[in-house]
C-alpha cells in the first residue's frame, strides 16, 4: 500500500500537493518504510534525462543528508519539470523464490536473477522435469507404506542352499 500511495502522490500533476498523511497502515516517511532514498532514485532509471540529472547530483553519500520529506518533494518537482510519467518508472515484479531457484543460484553464480528465473520457467515446462529435479536432489521419494495385513500374506519362496550359492557366488 505505501508504494501505491507514494506513486499516486508523485504523479498527481500538482506541484504544491502535500505529502500523504500518515495513517495507521501507511506512512511513507517512517524510518522503516519500504520506500527508501535509494528506491526513490532507482524508480527513474528508464527515463533518460531525469536519470542522468539524478546521477549527476545524487550519486554520492550526500543523498543521505536529505530527509525523506525533502527528497520526495524534490522528486515531485523533477517529475513535473522533466515530464516523467508512470510508464517511465521501473517495475520490479515480485517473484516468490522456491527451492529450484535457490539450488540453481548456487550452481550457477554467474547468472543474474532474471536469467535463473527464466531457467526455472523452462525447467517447469520441460518433459524432463522429474529427471532434473532428481538430478538436483530436489525430489524426495515417497515411502510406500506397507500394511500389516499385506506383510503377513507375503509368501516366502524357499530356495535350496545349492541353488542359492550358484546364483549368487562363483563356484569353481
VOGU-733917 format. One record per residue (C-alpha): residue in one letter; x, y, z. Coordinates in steps of 0.05 Angstrom, whole numbers, plus 5000, padded with zeros to 4 digits. Example, Ala and Ser with C-alpha at 12.3 -4.5 7.8 and 13.67 -1.06 7.14 Angstrom:
REM residues 2
A524649105156 S527349795143 
This chain:
REM residues 172
X500050005000 X505650515013 X508150434941 X501250584912 X500351184958 X507251444940 X506251354865 X499451674866 X502252284903 X508452324859 X504752314793 X498452714810 X500953304769 X500153844823 X506554194843 X504254414913 X500553794936 X502553585006 X505452905024 X500252375042 X498152385114 X500551835158 X495251315172 X495850705216 X497350265155 X501250745110 X506751215130 X511851335075 X516151785119 X517451275175 X524451025186 X522450305169 X518350485107 X520050055046 X520750695005 X527950905017 X532351424986 X535550914940 X528850614919 X526151304902 X532151454857 X532150774824 X524950874801 X527251334746 X532450914712 X528350844648 X527451594640 X533951814607 X534552564621 X531952514693 X536351924707 X542452304681 X540752904723 X539652494787 X546152104775 X549952754766 X547653074831 X545652484876 X550651934861 X554352024926 X553451995001 X550352695005 X543652384988 X543352105059 X543752805088 X536952985060 X530752785098 X525752345063 X520752915060 X525653385026 X527752844976 X520552664959 X518653394947 X524853484904 X523052854863 X515953114854 X518753764824 X523453364780 X517752934755 X513853554735 X519953914704 X522353304664 X515153094647 X516152384673 X510251914674 X508651274710 X510650894647 X517651164655 X518650834723 X521950164732 X517549604757 X520849034795 X515948454797 X515748044860 X517447324846 X516746824901 X523146424908 X522945674911 X527945104923 X529545034849 X531445774845 X535945714906 X539445094881 X540545394812 X543046034844 X548445634880 X550145204819 X550745794771 X553146414810 X554946774745 X547646814723 X543247404740 X536847314780 X532347414719 X536446904680 X535546394735 X528046534739 X527646434663 X531445774671 X526545564726 X520745704679 X523945294624 X525144714672 X517944744697 X515244674626 X520144144602 X518643404593 X524643204636 X522443604697 X522542994743 X529442774719 X532243474730 X529143514800 X532142834815 X539043044789 X538943664832 X536643244892 X530143644899 X525243074893 X524242664955 X521841954940 X515641774977 X516041165021 X510940635006 X507040455067 X506439715077 X500239505114 X500738965166 X495738515131 X499638515066 X506138385103 X503437735132 X500637465067 X507237535030 X509736835012 X517036665020 X520036214969 X524635704999 X530835604956 X535535044969 X542535234991 X545934944929 X541735374880 X542635994923 X550235904921 X550135814845 X546136444834 X549936904879 X557036634881 X562236384831 X563935664849 X569935314819 
